[in-house]
Amino acid sequence: MPFAMLCQAWARYRKQQERLDKAENDPESSSIERRREQMIANKYWSEVMALAGRFGLTASDRGRLSLPERKQADPFADFLSQGREAKRG
């Protein structure tokens, strides 16, 4: 569900950016209208970044992720498991 929300927020942001681009290139649009479009785009961008953080998609969020420690390989256990596989094969 959160990933779907991220995708939806990204789609809304992209659509709003298109509207903002049109408003900026339209000589008849007012500065108030362009400012409004920018504020909406900023709101959607905030949503995207908040949701992206849940997936570790930003550098600062990746730094906060805690991963389980890797167990060091046990050569003796590897040797024993190879012996079992050789007997089966």
Biopython code that builds the backbone (N, CA, C, O; Angstrom):
import numpy as np
from Bio.PDB.StructureBuilder import StructureBuilder

atoms = [
    (1, "MET", "N", (0.810, -1.191, 0.000)),
    (1, "MET", "CA", (0.000, 0.000, 0.000)),
    (1, "MET", "C", (0.863, 1.269, 0.000)),
    (1, "MET", "O", (0.596, 2.174, -0.790)),
    (2, "PRO", "N", (1.887, 1.367, 0.857)),
    (2, "PRO", "CA", (2.686, 2.595, 0.832)),
    (2, "PRO", "C", (3.384, 2.819, -0.510)),
    (2, "PRO", "O", (3.544, 3.961, -0.940)),
    (3, "PHE", "N", (3.799, 1.737, -1.173)),
    (3, "PHE", "CA", (4.452, 1.914, -2.470)),
    (3, "PHE", "C", (3.465, 2.445, -3.501)),
    (3, "PHE", "O", (3.823, 3.278, -4.333)),
    (4, "ALA", "N", (2.225, 1.968, -3.451)),
    (4, "ALA", "CA", (1.188, 2.479, -4.354)),
    (4, "ALA", "C", (0.948, 3.965, -4.083)),
    (4, "ALA", "O", (0.748, 4.748, -5.012)),
    (5, "MET", "N", (0.970, 4.340, -2.824)),
    (5, "MET", "CA", (0.794, 5.746, -2.469)),
    (5, "MET", "C", (1.947, 6.587, -3.017)),
    (5, "MET", "O", (1.732, 7.707, -3.481)),
    (6, "LEU", "N", (3.165, 6.055, -2.966)),
    (6, "LEU", "CA", (4.323, 6.751, -3.517)),
    (6, "LEU", "C", (4.156, 6.952, -5.017)),
    (6, "LEU", "O", (4.402, 8.043, -5.531)),
    (7, "CYS", "N", (3.743, 5.911, -5.713)),
    (7, "CYS", "CA", (3.540, 6.010, -7.161)),
    (7, "CYS", "C", (2.464, 7.044, -7.498)),
    (7, "CYS", "O", (2.615, 7.823, -8.439)),
    (8, "GLN", "N", (1.397, 7.043, -6.734)),
    (8, "GLN", "CA", (0.311, 7.996, -6.967)),
    (8, "GLN", "C", (0.774, 9.429, -6.701)),
    (8, "GLN", "O", (0.442, 10.343, -7.455)),
    (9, "ALA", "N", (1.534, 9.617, -5.635)),
    (9, "ALA", "CA", (2.041, 10.954, -5.316)),
    (9, "ALA", "C", (2.991, 11.436, -6.408)),
    (9, "ALA", "O", (2.979, 12.614, -6.768)),
    (10, "TRP", "N", (3.814, 10.532, -6.935)),
    (10, "TRP", "CA", (4.730, 10.905, -8.009)),
    (10, "TRP", "C", (3.946, 11.319, -9.263)),
    (10, "TRP", "O", (4.289, 12.300, -9.923)),
    (11, "ALA", "N", (2.893, 10.559, -9.580)),
    (11, "ALA", "CA", (2.070, 10.889, -10.755)),
    (11, "ALA", "C", (1.419, 12.259, -10.593)),
    (11, "ALA", "O", (1.380, 13.047, -11.538)),
    (12, "ARG", "N", (0.905, 12.546, -9.392)),
    (12, "ARG", "CA", (0.300, 13.861, -9.153)),
    (12, "ARG", "C", (1.336, 14.971, -9.282)),
    (12, "ARG", "O", (1.051, 16.029, -9.844)),
    (13, "TYR", "N", (2.532, 14.731, -8.763)),
    (13, "TYR", "CA", (3.593, 15.732, -8.850)),
    (13, "TYR", "C", (3.960, 16.007, -10.309)),
    (13, "TYR", "O", (4.076, 17.165, -10.710)),
    (14, "ARG", "N", (4.142, 14.954, -11.102)),
    (14, "ARG", "CA", (4.500, 15.117, -12.511)),
    (14, "ARG", "C", (3.408, 15.886, -13.274)),
    (14, "ARG", "O", (3.704, 16.762, -14.087)),
    (15, "LYS", "N", (2.153, 15.542, -12.999)),
    (15, "LYS", "CA", (1.048, 16.238, -13.659)),
    (15, "LYS", "C", (1.033, 17.717, -13.266)),
    (15, "LYS", "O", (0.800, 18.586, -14.107)),
    (16, "GLN", "N", (1.277, 17.990, -12.014)),
    (16, "GLN", "CA", (1.306, 19.375, -11.546)),
    (16, "GLN", "C", (2.475, 20.135, -12.154)),
    (16, "GLN", "O", (2.347, 21.320, -12.461)),
    (17, "GLN", "N", (3.606, 19.475, -12.331)),
    (17, "GLN", "CA", (4.750, 20.123, -12.973)),
    (17, "GLN", "C", (4.408, 20.512, -14.408)),
    (17, "GLN", "O", (4.821, 21.571, -14.882)),
    (18, "GLU", "N", (3.650, 19.654, -15.103)),
    (18, "GLU", "CA", (3.216, 19.993, -16.464)),
    (18, "GLU", "C", (2.323, 21.237, -16.445)),
    (18, "GLU", "O", (2.459, 22.117, -17.296)),
    (19, "ARG", "N", (1.421, 21.305, -15.482)),
    (19, "ARG", "CA", (0.559, 22.490, -15.355)),
    (19, "ARG", "C", (1.380, 23.741, -15.067)),
    (19, "ARG", "O", (1.121, 24.813, -15.614)),
    (20, "LEU", "N", (2.373, 23.580, -14.199)),
    (20, "LEU", "CA", (3.237, 24.710, -13.858)),
    (20, "LEU", "C", (4.015, 25.171, -15.084)),
    (20, "LEU", "O", (4.142, 26.373, -15.317)),
    (21, "ASP", "N", (4.534, 24.239, -15.864)),
    (21, "ASP", "CA", (5.260, 24.603, -17.083)),
    (21, "ASP", "C", (4.365, 25.368, -18.044)),
    (21, "ASP", "O", (4.793, 26.355, -18.642)),
    (22, "LYS", "N", (3.111, 24.913, -18.195)),
    (22, "LYS", "CA", (2.175, 25.615, -19.081)),
    (22, "LYS", "C", (1.899, 27.024, -18.580)),
    (22, "LYS", "O", (1.870, 27.975, -19.360)),
    (23, "ALA", "N", (1.698, 27.152, -17.273)),
    (23, "ALA", "CA", (1.414, 28.470, -16.687)),
    (23, "ALA", "C", (2.605, 29.406, -16.853)),
    (23, "ALA", "O", (2.422, 30.593, -17.120)),
    (24, "GLU", "N", (3.817, 28.891, -16.700)),
    (24, "GLU", "CA", (5.004, 29.736, -16.840)),
    (24, "GLU", "C", (5.222, 30.175, -18.284)),
    (24, "GLU", "O", (5.757, 31.255, -18.534)),
    (25, "ASN", "N", (4.812, 29.345, -19.223)),
    (25, "ASN", "CA", (5.003, 29.682, -20.634)),
    (25, "ASN", "C", (3.825, 30.444, -21.240)),
    (25, "ASN", "O", (3.893, 30.892, -22.385)),
    (26, "ASP", "N", (2.761, 30.587, -20.481)),
    (26, "ASP", "CA", (1.576, 31.304, -20.963)),
    (26, "ASP", "C", (1.695, 32.773, -20.571)),
    (26, "ASP", "O", (1.681, 33.100, -19.384)),
    (27, "PRO", "N", (1.810, 33.661, -21.557)),
    (27, "PRO", "CA", (1.954, 35.089, -21.221)),
    (27, "PRO", "C", (0.712, 35.684, -20.550)),
    (27, "PRO", "O", (0.791, 36.734, -19.913)),
    (28, "GLU", "N", (-0.427, 35.015, -20.693)),
    (28, "GLU", "CA", (-1.659, 35.530, -20.093)),
    (28, "GLU", "C", (-1.854, 35.095, -18.641)),
    (28, "GLU", "O", (-2.735, 35.612, -17.955)),
    (29, "SER", "N", (-1.043, 34.153, -18.170)),
    (29, "SER", "CA", (-1.223, 33.712, -16.783)),
    (29, "SER", "C", (-0.628, 34.752, -15.834)),
    (29, "SER", "O", (0.388, 35.383, -16.127)),
    (30, "SER", "N", (-1.282, 34.907, -14.709)),
    (30, "SER", "CA", (-0.834, 35.902, -13.731)),
    (30, "SER", "C", (0.225, 35.293, -12.818)),
    (30, "SER", "O", (0.377, 34.074, -12.744)),
    (31, "SER", "N", (0.936, 36.148, -12.142)),
    (31, "SER", "CA", (1.945, 35.676, -11.202)),
    (31, "SER", "C", (1.279, 34.947, -10.036)),
    (31, "SER", "O", (1.871, 34.038, -9.455)),
    (32, "ILE", "N", (0.063, 35.337, -9.693)),
    (32, "ILE", "CA", (-0.666, 34.665, -8.618)),
    (32, "ILE", "C", (-0.997, 33.230, -9.044)),
    (32, "ILE", "O", (-0.875, 32.294, -8.254)),
    (33, "GLU", "N", (-1.412, 33.075, -10.294)),
    (33, "GLU", "CA", (-1.724, 31.737, -10.798)),
    (33, "GLU", "C", (-0.464, 30.859, -10.820)),
    (33, "GLU", "O", (-0.518, 29.690, -10.440)),
    (34, "ARG", "N", (0.660, 31.420, -11.262)),
    (34, "ARG", "CA", (1.913, 30.652, -11.292)),
    (34, "ARG", "C", (2.358, 30.290, -9.879)),
    (34, "ARG", "O", (2.845, 29.187, -9.630)),
    (35, "ARG", "N", (2.183, 31.234, -8.962)),
    (35, "ARG", "CA", (2.555, 30.974, -7.562)),
    (35, "ARG", "C", (1.692, 29.856, -6.981)),
    (35, "ARG", "O", (2.193, 28.992, -6.262)),
    (36, "ARG", "N", (0.398, 29.872, -7.291)),
    (36, "ARG", "CA", (-0.516, 28.830, -6.822)),
    (36, "ARG", "C", (-0.087, 27.467, -7.357)),
    (36, "ARG", "O", (-0.040, 26.492, -6.608)),
    (37, "GLU", "N", (0.225, 27.396, -8.646)),
    (37, "GLU", "CA", (0.656, 26.138, -9.247)),
    (37, "GLU", "C", (1.950, 25.641, -8.601)),
    (37, "GLU", "O", (2.120, 24.438, -8.400)),
    (38, "GLN", "N", (2.859, 26.556, -8.278)),
    (38, "GLN", "CA", (4.117, 26.185, -7.630)),
    (38, "GLN", "C", (3.877, 25.654, -6.221)),
    (38, "GLN", "O", (4.523, 24.696, -5.798)),
    (39, "MET", "N", (2.956, 26.270, -5.500)),
    (39, "MET", "CA", (2.649, 25.811, -4.138)),
    (39, "MET", "C", (2.065, 24.397, -4.157)),
    (39, "MET", "O", (2.390, 23.581, -3.294)),
    (40, "ILE", "N", (1.215, 24.108, -5.124)),
    (40, "ILE", "CA", (0.633, 22.769, -5.237)),
    (40, "ILE", "C", (1.722, 21.762, -5.577)),
    (40, "ILE", "O", (1.762, 20.670, -5.010)),
    (41, "ALA", "N", (2.612, 22.129, -6.509)),
    (41, "ALA", "CA", (3.719, 21.237, -6.873)),
    (41, "ALA", "C", (4.603, 20.959, -5.659)),
    (41, "ALA", "O", (5.030, 19.824, -5.452)),
    (42, "ASN", "N", (4.876, 21.975, -4.864)),
    (42, "ASN", "CA", (5.689, 21.795, -3.655)),
    (42, "ASN", "C", (5.016, 20.845, -2.670)),
    (42, "ASN", "O", (5.685, 20.032, -2.032)),
    (43, "LYS", "N", (3.708, 20.947, -2.546)),
    (43, "LYS", "CA", (2.964, 20.059, -1.649)),
    (43, "LYS", "C", (3.108, 18.609, -2.103)),
    (43, "LYS", "O", (3.370, 17.719, -1.293)),
    (44, "TYR", "N", (2.935, 18.379, -3.404)),
    (44, "TYR", "CA", (3.057, 17.012, -3.922)),
    (44, "TYR", "C", (4.488, 16.498, -3.783)),
    (44, "TYR", "O", (4.701, 15.317, -3.509)),
    (45, "TRP", "N", (5.469, 17.384, -3.973)),
    (45, "TRP", "CA", (6.856, 16.970, -3.822)),
    (45, "TRP", "C", (7.138, 16.547, -2.376)),
    (45, "TRP", "O", (7.866, 15.583, -2.142)),
    (46, "SER", "N", (6.572, 17.255, -1.425)),
    (46, "SER", "CA", (6.748, 16.890, -0.011)),
    (46, "SER", "C", (6.176, 15.504, 0.258)),
    (46, "SER", "O", (6.770, 14.720, 0.998)),
    (47, "GLU", "N", (5.031, 15.200, -0.336)),
    (47, "GLU", "CA", (4.431, 13.873, -0.179)),
    (47, "GLU", "C", (5.344, 12.804, -0.762)),
    (47, "GLU", "O", (5.563, 11.761, -0.147)),
    (48, "VAL", "N", (5.875, 13.072, -1.955)),
    (48, "VAL", "CA", (6.768, 12.105, -2.602)),
    (48, "VAL", "C", (7.978, 11.838, -1.717)),
    (48, "VAL", "O", (8.338, 10.681, -1.496)),
    (49, "MET", "N", (8.604, 12.879, -1.216)),
    (49, "MET", "CA", (9.812, 12.704, -0.412)),
    (49, "MET", "C", (9.523, 11.990, 0.904)),
    (49, "MET", "O", (10.335, 11.181, 1.352)),
    (50, "ALA", "N", (8.393, 12.272, 1.527)),
    (50, "ALA", "CA", (8.042, 11.599, 2.775)),
    (50, "ALA", "C", (7.852, 10.104, 2.535)),
    (50, "ALA", "O", (8.321, 9.282, 3.323)),
    (51, "LEU", "N", (7.170, 9.755, 1.461)),
    (51, "LEU", "CA", (6.942, 8.342, 1.161)),
    (51, "LEU", "C", (8.214, 7.664, 0.663)),
    (51, "LEU", "O", (8.452, 6.496, 0.973)),
    (52, "ALA", "N", (9.027, 8.372, -0.098)),
    (52, "ALA", "CA", (10.279, 7.797, -0.594)),
    (52, "ALA", "C", (11.199, 7.430, 0.565)),
    (52, "ALA", "O", (11.944, 6.454, 0.493)),
    (53, "GLY", "N", (11.141, 8.210, 1.619)),
    (53, "GLY", "CA", (11.965, 7.931, 2.788)),
    (53, "GLY", "C", (11.640, 6.606, 3.452)),
    (53, "GLY", "O", (12.509, 5.977, 4.055)),
    (54, "ARG", "N", (10.398, 6.188, 3.342)),
    (54, "ARG", "CA", (10.007, 4.907, 3.936)),
    (54, "ARG", "C", (10.674, 3.731, 3.241)),
    (54, "ARG", "O", (10.790, 2.646, 3.810)),
    (55, "PHE", "N", (11.113, 3.954, 2.002)),
    (55, "PHE", "CA", (11.751, 2.893, 1.236)),
    (55, "PHE", "C", (13.259, 3.078, 1.129)),
    (55, "PHE", "O", (13.925, 2.337, 0.407)),
    (56, "GLY", "N", (13.803, 4.060, 1.842)),
    (56, "GLY", "CA", (15.240, 4.301, 1.798)),
    (56, "GLY", "C", (15.702, 4.818, 0.448)),
    (56, "GLY", "O", (16.814, 4.510, 0.020)),
    (57, "LEU", "N", (14.871, 5.599, -0.232)),
    (57, "LEU", "CA", (15.204, 6.066, -1.571)),
    (57, "LEU", "C", (16.016, 7.357, -1.583)),
    (57, "LEU", "O", (16.415, 7.825, -2.650)),
    (58, "THR", "N", (16.262, 7.932, -0.424)),
    (58, "THR", "CA", (17.126, 9.104, -0.358)),
    (58, "THR", "C", (18.378, 8.727, 0.421)),
    (58, "THR", "O", (18.363, 7.788, 1.216)),
    (59, "ALA", "N", (19.447, 9.451, 0.193)),
    (59, "ALA", "CA", (20.721, 9.129, 0.841)),
    (59, "ALA", "C", (20.613, 9.191, 2.369)),
    (59, "ALA", "O", (21.128, 8.315, 3.064)),
    (60, "SER", "N", (19.955, 10.206, 2.882)),
    (60, "SER", "CA", (19.852, 10.330, 4.333)),
    (60, "SER", "C", (19.001, 9.216, 4.930)),
    (60, "SER", "O", (19.283, 8.743, 6.032)),
    (61, "ASP", "N", (17.971, 8.796, 4.217)),
    (61, "ASP", "CA", (17.130, 7.711, 4.726)),
    (61, "ASP", "C", (17.837, 6.369, 4.651)),
    (61, "ASP", "O", (17.637, 5.516, 5.516)),
    (62, "ARG", "N", (18.661, 6.168, 3.628)),
    (62, "ARG", "CA", (19.421, 4.921, 3.547)),
    (62, "ARG", "C", (20.374, 4.806, 4.721)),
    (62, "ARG", "O", (20.625, 3.706, 5.214)),
    (63, "GLY", "N", (20.905, 5.929, 5.173)),
    (63, "GLY", "CA", (21.817, 5.921, 6.316)),
    (63, "GLY", "C", (21.128, 5.502, 7.602)),
    (63, "GLY", "O", (21.787, 5.010, 8.518)),
    (64, "ARG", "N", (19.831, 5.683, 7.692)),
    (64, "ARG", "CA", (19.083, 5.320, 8.907)),
    (64, "ARG", "C", (18.589, 3.881, 8.900)),
    (64, "ARG", "O", (18.135, 3.375, 9.926)),
    (65, "LEU", "N", (18.674, 3.219, 7.751)),
    (65, "LEU", "CA", (18.201, 1.844, 7.678)),
    (65, "LEU", "C", (19.117, 0.935, 8.479)),
    (65, "LEU", "O", (20.339, 1.077, 8.444)),
    (66, "SER", "N", (18.526, 0.020, 9.186)),
    (66, "SER", "CA", (19.338, -0.954, 9.911)),
    (66, "SER", "C", (19.130, -2.320, 9.263)),
    (66, "SER", "O", (18.005, -2.802, 9.132)),
    (67, "LEU", "N", (20.213, -2.911, 8.874)),
    (67, "LEU", "CA", (20.180, -4.215, 8.232)),
    (67, "LEU", "C", (20.723, -5.253, 9.196)),
    (67, "LEU", "O", (21.591, -4.947, 10.014)),
    (68, "PRO", "N", (20.225, -6.473, 9.108)),
    (68, "PRO", "CA", (20.759, -7.501, 9.990)),
    (68, "PRO", "C", (22.232, -7.759, 9.655)),
    (68, "PRO", "O", (22.651, -7.680, 8.501)),
    (69, "GLU", "N", (22.987, -8.064, 10.685)),
    (69, "GLU", "CA", (24.406, -8.330, 10.473)),
    (69, "GLU", "C", (24.572, -9.638, 9.717)),
    (69, "GLU", "O", (23.839, -10.603, 9.933)),
    (70, "ARG", "N", (25.540, -9.644, 8.839)),
    (70, "ARG", "CA", (25.839, -10.877, 8.110)),
    (70, "ARG", "C", (26.607, -11.815, 9.032)),
    (70, "ARG", "O", (27.502, -11.406, 9.771)),
    (71, "LYS", "N", (26.235, -13.049, 8.961)),
    (71, "LYS", "CA", (26.990, -14.039, 9.727)),
    (71, "LYS", "C", (28.237, -14.377, 8.936)),
    (71, "LYS", "O", (28.194, -14.557, 7.718)),
    (72, "GLN", "N", (29.331, -14.459, 9.640)),
    (72, "GLN", "CA", (30.563, -14.815, 8.955)),
    (72, "GLN", "C", (30.493, -16.278, 8.542)),
    (72, "GLN", "O", (29.952, -17.125, 9.252)),
    (73, "ALA", "N", (31.050, -16.540, 7.386)),
    (73, "ALA", "CA", (31.022, -17.905, 6.860)),
    (73, "ALA", "C", (31.811, -18.842, 7.774)),
    (73, "ALA", "O", (32.890, -18.503, 8.262)),
    (74, "ASP", "N", (31.256, -20.003, 7.987)),
    (74, "ASP", "CA", (31.913, -21.029, 8.791)),
    (74, "ASP", "C", (32.480, -22.068, 7.825)),
    (74, "ASP", "O", (31.729, -22.876, 7.279)),
    (75, "PRO", "N", (33.794, -22.056, 7.608)),
    (75, "PRO", "CA", (34.375, -22.971, 6.635)),
    (75, "PRO", "C", (34.093, -24.442, 6.959)),
    (75, "PRO", "O", (33.918, -25.255, 6.052)),
    (76, "PHE", "N", (34.051, -24.780, 8.239)),
    (76, "PHE", "CA", (33.806, -26.171, 8.620)),
    (76, "PHE", "C", (32.369, -26.580, 8.262)),
    (76, "PHE", "O", (32.145, -27.686, 7.770)),
    (77, "ALA", "N", (31.395, -25.689, 8.509)),
    (77, "ALA", "CA", (30.010, -25.982, 8.151)),
    (77, "ALA", "C", (29.860, -26.099, 6.631)),
    (77, "ALA", "O", (29.113, -26.947, 6.143)),
    (78, "ASP", "N", (30.570, -25.249, 5.886)),
    (78, "ASP", "CA", (30.546, -25.351, 4.422)),
    (78, "ASP", "C", (31.113, -26.687, 3.965)),
    (78, "ASP", "O", (30.571, -27.323, 3.060)),
    (79, "PHE", "N", (32.197, -27.106, 4.587)),
    (79, "PHE", "CA", (32.817, -28.388, 4.244)),
    (79, "PHE", "C", (31.855, -29.545, 4.502)),
    (79, "PHE", "O", (31.728, -30.453, 3.682)),
    (80, "LEU", "N", (31.179, -29.502, 5.652)),
    (80, "LEU", "CA", (30.243, -30.578, 5.994)),
    (80, "LEU", "C", (29.065, -30.606, 5.026)),
    (80, "LEU", "O", (28.633, -31.682, 4.614)),
    (81, "SER", "N", (28.534, -29.429, 4.654)),
    (81, "SER", "CA", (27.390, -29.403, 3.748)),
    (81, "SER", "C", (27.789, -29.880, 2.349)),
    (81, "SER", "O", (26.966, -30.472, 1.650)),
    (82, "GLN", "N", (29.000, -29.643, 1.938)),
    (82, "GLN", "CA", (29.463, -30.136, 0.637)),
    (82, "GLN", "C", (29.546, -31.658, 0.653)),
    (82, "GLN", "O", (29.246, -32.313, -0.345)),
    (83, "GLY", "N", (29.949, -32.213, 1.777)),
    (83, "GLY", "CA", (30.021, -33.668, 1.886)),
    (83, "GLY", "C", (28.666, -34.304, 1.779)),
    (83, "GLY", "O", (28.541, -35.358, 1.156)),
    (84, "ARG", "N", (27.617, -33.700, 2.373)),
    (84, "ARG", "CA", (26.270, -34.215, 2.288)),
    (84, "ARG", "C", (25.757, -34.164, 0.855)),
    (84, "ARG", "O", (25.115, -35.102, 0.383)),
    (85, "GLU", "N", (26.043, -33.073, 0.174)),
    (85, "GLU", "CA", (25.584, -32.923, -1.208)),
    (85, "GLU", "C", (26.269, -33.921, -2.123)),
    (85, "GLU", "O", (25.650, -34.424, -3.061)),
    (86, "ALA", "N", (27.539, -34.218, -1.865)),
    (86, "ALA", "CA", (28.278, -35.161, -2.708)),
    (86, "ALA", "C", (27.722, -36.566, -2.552)),
    (86, "ALA", "O", (27.686, -37.326, -3.519)),
    (87, "LYS", "N", (27.288, -36.922, -1.349)),
    (87, "LYS", "CA", (26.728, -38.265, -1.096)),
    (87, "LYS", "C", (25.388, -38.417, -1.810)),
    (87, "LYS", "O", (25.064, -39.500, -2.299)),
    (88, "ARG", "N", (24.603, -37.332, -1.874)),
    (88, "ARG", "CA", (23.284, -37.384, -2.525)),
    (88, "ARG", "C", (23.420, -37.478, -4.037)),
    (88, "ARG", "O", (22.638, -38.166, -4.694)),
    (89, "GLY", "N", (24.411, -36.789, -4.587)),
    (89, "GLY", "CA", (24.566, -36.659, -6.029)),
    (89, "GLY", "C", (25.083, -37.870, -6.676)),
    (89, "GLY", "O", (25.260, -37.891, -7.894)),
]
sb = StructureBuilder()
sb.init_structure("model")
sb.init_model(0)
sb.init_chain("A")
sb.init_seg("    ")
for serial, (resi, resn, name, xyz) in enumerate(atoms, 1):
    if name == "N":
        sb.init_residue(resn, " ", resi, " ")
    sb.init_atom(name, np.array(xyz, "f"), 0.0, 1.0, " ", f" {name:<3s}", serial, name[0])
structure = sb.get_structure()
